[in-house]
Amino acid sequence: MTNENIIPSDGQKNIQPNNSFPTELVNFINSFPYKREFLILFAAWILIFHFLGNSTFGYIPTRSIFSWLYSSYNARDSDDSHGNLVPFVVLALIWWKRKTLQTITKEIWFPALSIILVGSILHIIGYSIQQPRISAIGFFVGLYGIMGLVWGIDFLKNCFFPYFLFIFSIPISTISEFITFPLRLIVAWISELFSNYVLSVNVIRHGTQLIDPTGKFSYDVAPACSGIRSLISMIALLTIFGFLSYRKTWKRICIILLSIPIAIAGNVIRIISVIIVSEVFGIKAGMKVHDWGGYLIFIVALATALGASTILKNDNEPVKESTDEH
């Protein structure tokens, strides 16, 4: 018995297209011209930032901007650990947009040299004043320009998102005091008002410190409790959600801005939960709620954001990956 193609009654061969991941990946890669030119420019850009990327040796003794970024993400008590995940999220979303990126026109676009120049200037400034964050921004800007030079303006337009998400790769935890302190004050102030006027729990606030007059607890809204970590996470998640769910810019901006009050509300709920438990069961029980409550509050905050986003949803505005506009 021989292996033969089964001929359906209509006379057509029943040949199924191969949609396996390796096949789609090869087809996606093959849709890009000038791959050798891109790899040469990309390798040169990487080498510059590896050997001359960082001029600061106080805490992280390396010339590589990539080693500096990795150390910043994985430092003890770092609020920037999400930076480890950003490249994978960007790659996943590029894969999600692969059909659009395969079909657009790709050609040499020399005006992109100006973008590379901007990235180079940013790096020179960052290197000169020992601010590796500026150099890191310069790296991502320059890489964006290299892609535009090799594959054209249509490619830049269509990959602006998810490439924009690399902004969340820039570590800010050590310079975020100007953000965290106002957030701490807001969280402490709202928690004080809610405790005194809603829960009838007497709480005295001194700056960012919340004190029970009877001595049952004394709690300081520390930088880690300011909401900066949840704020960054919420902004990143809602940025992704906004771009995937809506095509209109104003809707995307609204859903991103929604992350700020949600992050603040989530941390207020966390602090109030600590106050209630401390008032009833003591400070040790309250601190257990503090240590573990962050995960639950984040889930609740994310669910609230997704629920609120339905207000902006319009059934006659479907999101199509192939027609995404920016």
C-alpha positions as CSV (number, residue, x, y, z in Angstrom):
1,M,0.0,0.0,0.0
2,T,1.5,3.3,-1.1
3,N,1.3,6.8,0.5
4,E,-0.7,8.9,-1.8
5,N,-2.5,12.3,-1.4
6,I,-6.2,11.8,-0.7
7,I,-8.1,13.5,-3.5
8,P,-11.4,15.0,-2.2
9,S,-14.5,14.8,-4.4
10,D,-14.0,18.3,-5.8
11,G,-10.7,17.3,-7.3
12,Q,-8.5,19.4,-5.0
13,K,-5.7,18.0,-3.0
14,N,-6.2,18.3,0.7
15,I,-3.0,20.0,1.6
16,Q,-2.9,21.8,4.9
17,P,-0.7,24.8,5.4
18,N,2.2,24.4,7.8
19,N,1.5,26.9,10.6
20,S,4.0,25.6,13.1
21,F,6.0,28.1,15.1
22,P,9.4,27.3,13.5
23,T,7.8,27.8,10.0
24,E,6.1,31.0,10.9
25,L,9.3,32.3,12.5
26,V,11.4,31.5,9.4
27,N,8.8,33.2,7.2
28,F,8.8,36.2,9.5
29,I,12.6,36.6,9.4
30,N,12.7,36.1,5.7
31,S,10.2,39.0,5.2
32,F,13.0,41.4,6.3
33,P,15.5,42.6,3.7
34,Y,19.0,43.9,4.5
35,K,19.4,41.5,7.4
36,R,23.2,41.4,7.1
37,E,23.3,45.2,7.1
38,F,21.1,45.3,10.2
39,L,23.2,42.7,12.1
40,I,26.4,44.6,11.4
41,L,25.0,47.9,12.6
42,F,23.3,46.2,15.6
43,A,26.5,44.5,16.6
44,A,28.5,47.7,16.3
45,W,25.9,49.5,18.5
46,I,26.0,46.7,21.1
47,L,29.8,46.8,21.2
48,I,29.9,50.6,21.8
49,F,27.5,50.3,24.7
50,H,29.2,47.2,26.1
51,F,32.8,48.7,26.2
52,L,32.0,52.4,26.5
53,G,28.5,52.4,28.0
54,N,29.0,53.3,31.6
55,S,31.4,55.8,33.1
56,T,30.2,55.4,36.7
57,F,32.1,52.9,38.9
58,G,31.0,53.8,42.4
59,Y,28.6,50.9,42.9
60,I,28.7,48.8,39.8
61,P,32.3,48.6,38.5
62,T,31.6,47.9,34.8
63,R,31.9,49.7,31.5
64,S,29.0,47.8,30.1
65,I,25.6,49.6,30.1
66,F,24.0,46.1,30.0
67,S,25.8,44.9,33.1
68,W,24.8,48.2,34.8
69,L,21.1,47.6,33.8
70,Y,21.1,44.0,35.0
71,S,22.7,45.0,38.3
72,S,20.1,47.7,38.8
73,Y,17.2,45.4,38.1
74,N,18.5,42.7,40.5
75,A,19.8,44.9,43.3
76,R,18.5,44.1,46.8
77,D,15.0,45.7,47.4
78,S,15.0,47.1,43.9
79,D,11.8,48.5,42.5
80,D,13.1,48.0,39.0
81,S,13.0,44.2,38.8
82,H,10.3,44.4,36.1
83,G,13.1,45.5,33.7
84,N,14.1,41.9,33.4
85,L,10.8,41.1,31.8
86,V,10.5,44.1,29.4
87,P,12.5,42.6,26.5
88,F,10.4,39.4,26.5
89,V,7.2,41.4,26.6
90,V,8.4,43.5,23.6
91,L,9.4,40.4,21.6
92,A,6.0,38.8,22.4
93,L,4.1,41.8,21.2
94,I,6.3,42.1,18.1
95,W,5.4,38.5,17.3
96,W,1.7,39.4,17.9
97,K,2.1,42.1,15.2
98,R,4.1,39.9,12.9
99,K,1.4,39.8,10.1
100,T,1.5,43.6,9.8
101,L,5.3,43.8,10.0
102,Q,5.6,41.1,7.3
103,T,3.4,42.9,4.8
104,I,4.6,46.5,5.1
105,T,7.1,48.0,2.7
106,K,10.7,47.8,4.1
107,E,13.3,49.9,2.5
108,I,16.4,52.0,3.3
109,W,15.3,55.4,4.9
110,F,18.2,57.7,5.4
111,P,16.4,60.3,7.6
112,A,16.6,57.7,10.3
113,L,20.2,58.7,10.7
114,S,18.9,61.7,12.6
115,I,17.4,59.4,15.2
116,I,20.7,57.5,15.5
117,L,22.4,60.9,16.0
118,V,20.0,61.8,18.8
119,G,20.7,58.5,20.5
120,S,24.5,59.1,20.1
121,I,24.2,62.6,21.6
122,L,22.2,61.3,24.5
123,H,24.9,58.6,25.2
124,I,27.7,61.2,25.0
125,I,25.9,63.4,27.5
126,G,25.1,60.5,29.8
127,Y,28.7,59.2,29.6
128,S,30.2,62.7,30.2
129,I,28.0,63.6,33.3
130,Q,28.1,60.0,34.6
131,Q,24.4,59.4,34.2
132,P,24.0,55.9,32.8
133,R,20.2,56.2,32.6
134,I,20.6,58.8,29.9
135,S,23.0,56.5,28.1
136,A,20.5,53.7,28.4
137,I,17.8,55.9,26.8
138,G,20.4,56.8,24.1
139,F,20.9,53.1,23.4
140,F,17.2,52.4,22.8
141,V,16.7,55.6,20.8
142,G,19.7,54.7,18.6
143,L,18.5,51.1,18.1
144,Y,15.2,52.5,17.0
145,G,17.0,54.6,14.5
146,I,19.0,51.7,13.1
147,M,15.8,49.8,12.5
148,G,14.4,52.8,10.7
149,L,17.5,53.2,8.6
150,V,17.4,49.6,7.4
151,W,13.6,49.0,7.2
152,G,12.0,52.4,6.7
153,I,9.5,54.7,8.3
154,D,6.5,52.3,7.9
155,F,8.3,49.8,10.0
156,L,9.0,52.5,12.7
157,K,5.4,53.5,12.7
158,N,4.1,50.0,13.1
159,C,6.6,48.9,15.8
160,F,6.5,52.1,17.8
161,F,4.3,50.1,20.1
162,P,5.6,47.7,21.5
163,Y,9.1,49.3,21.2
164,F,7.8,52.2,23.4
165,L,7.7,49.7,26.3
166,F,11.5,49.8,26.6
167,I,10.9,53.1,28.5
168,F,10.1,50.8,31.5
169,S,13.6,49.3,31.2
170,I,15.1,52.6,32.6
171,P,15.8,52.1,36.3
172,I,14.4,54.9,38.4
173,S,14.2,53.5,42.0
174,T,17.3,55.4,43.2
175,I,16.1,58.7,41.8
176,S,12.4,58.4,42.5
177,E,12.2,60.4,45.7
178,F,10.5,63.3,44.0
179,I,7.7,60.8,43.1
180,T,7.6,58.5,46.1
181,F,7.5,61.3,48.8
182,P,4.4,63.0,47.5
183,L,2.8,59.5,47.0
184,R,3.7,58.7,50.6
185,L,2.0,61.9,51.8
186,I,-1.1,61.3,49.8
187,V,-1.4,57.7,51.0
188,A,-0.8,58.6,54.6
189,W,-3.3,61.6,54.5
190,I,-6.1,59.6,52.9
191,S,-5.5,56.7,55.3
192,E,-5.7,59.1,58.3
193,L,-9.0,60.7,57.1
194,F,-10.6,57.3,56.3
195,S,-9.5,55.8,59.7
196,N,-10.7,58.8,61.7
197,Y,-14.0,59.7,60.0
198,V,-15.1,56.4,58.5
199,L,-13.7,53.7,60.7
200,S,-13.8,55.8,63.9
201,V,-10.2,54.6,64.6
202,N,-8.2,57.3,66.2
203,V,-5.0,57.8,64.1
204,I,-2.6,60.7,64.3
205,R,-0.4,61.5,61.3
206,H,3.0,63.1,61.5
207,G,4.2,63.5,57.9
208,T,4.2,60.0,56.6
209,Q,3.9,58.4,60.0
210,L,0.6,57.0,61.3
211,I,0.4,56.6,65.1
212,D,-2.2,55.1,67.4
213,P,-2.5,57.4,70.5
214,T,-2.8,54.3,72.7
215,G,0.4,52.8,71.5
216,K,-1.1,49.8,69.7
217,F,0.8,50.6,66.5
218,S,3.1,53.1,64.9
219,Y,3.4,52.8,61.2
220,D,5.5,54.8,58.7
221,V,4.4,54.9,55.0
222,A,7.9,54.0,53.8
223,P,9.1,54.5,50.2
224,A,8.4,50.9,49.5
225,C,4.8,51.5,50.6
226,S,4.4,54.7,48.6
227,G,3.0,52.8,45.6
228,I,5.8,53.5,43.2
229,R,6.3,49.8,42.5
230,S,2.6,49.1,41.9
231,L,2.3,52.4,40.0
232,I,5.0,51.4,37.5
233,S,3.5,48.0,37.2
234,M,0.0,49.3,36.6
235,I,1.2,51.9,34.1
236,A,3.1,49.2,32.2
237,L,0.2,46.8,32.2
238,L,-2.4,49.4,31.3
239,T,-0.2,50.7,28.6
240,I,-0.1,47.3,27.0
241,F,-3.8,46.8,27.6
242,G,-4.6,50.3,26.1
243,F,-2.7,49.7,22.9
244,L,-4.1,46.2,22.4
245,S,-7.7,47.2,23.2
246,Y,-8.1,50.6,21.6
247,R,-7.2,52.3,18.4
248,K,-8.0,55.9,19.4
249,T,-5.2,57.7,21.1
250,W,-7.5,59.5,23.7
251,K,-8.8,56.2,24.9
252,R,-5.3,54.8,25.3
253,I,-4.3,57.9,27.3
254,C,-7.4,57.6,29.5
255,I,-6.7,54.0,30.4
256,I,-3.0,54.7,31.1
257,L,-3.9,57.7,33.3
258,L,-6.3,55.5,35.2
259,S,-3.3,53.6,36.6
260,I,-2.4,56.5,38.9
261,P,-5.6,56.7,41.1
262,I,-5.9,52.9,41.1
263,A,-2.3,52.5,42.4
264,I,-2.9,55.1,45.1
265,A,-6.2,53.5,46.1
266,G,-4.7,50.1,46.3
267,N,-2.0,51.2,48.7
268,V,-4.5,53.1,50.8
269,I,-6.5,49.9,51.1
270,R,-3.4,48.1,52.1
271,I,-2.5,50.7,54.8
272,I,-6.1,50.8,56.2
273,S,-6.1,47.0,56.3
274,V,-3.0,47.1,58.4
275,I,-4.5,49.7,60.7
276,I,-7.7,47.7,61.2
277,V,-5.9,44.4,61.9
278,S,-3.4,46.1,64.2
279,E,-6.2,47.8,66.1
280,V,-8.0,44.4,66.7
281,F,-5.2,41.8,66.8
282,G,-2.0,43.8,67.5
283,I,0.9,45.1,65.5
284,K,2.4,41.7,64.7
285,A,-0.8,40.6,63.0
286,G,-1.0,44.0,61.2
287,M,2.5,43.6,59.8
288,K,1.6,40.1,58.4
289,V,-1.2,41.8,56.5
290,H,1.3,44.4,55.3
291,D,3.8,41.8,54.1
292,W,1.3,39.7,52.2
293,G,-1.5,42.1,51.4
294,G,0.4,43.7,48.5
295,Y,-0.3,40.7,46.2
296,L,-4.0,40.7,46.8
297,I,-4.3,44.4,46.5
298,F,-2.5,44.4,43.2
299,I,-4.9,41.7,41.9
300,V,-7.9,43.7,43.0
301,A,-6.4,46.9,41.5
302,L,-5.8,45.2,38.2
303,A,-9.4,43.8,38.2
304,T,-10.7,47.3,38.9
305,A,-8.7,48.7,36.0
306,L,-10.0,46.1,33.6
307,G,-13.5,46.6,34.8
308,A,-13.3,50.4,34.5
309,S,-11.9,50.0,31.0
310,T,-15.2,48.6,29.8
311,I,-16.6,52.1,30.1
312,L,-14.4,53.1,27.2
313,K,-15.1,50.0,25.2
314,N,-17.1,50.4,22.0
315,D,-18.4,47.3,20.3
316,N,-18.2,49.0,16.9
317,E,-14.5,49.6,17.3
318,P,-12.8,46.2,17.1
319,V,-9.1,46.0,17.6
320,K,-7.4,44.5,14.6
321,E,-3.7,43.8,14.7
322,S,-3.3,44.4,11.0
323,T,-4.9,47.9,11.1
324,D,-3.5,49.3,14.3
325,E,-3.0,53.1,14.1
326,H,-0.7,55.3,16.0
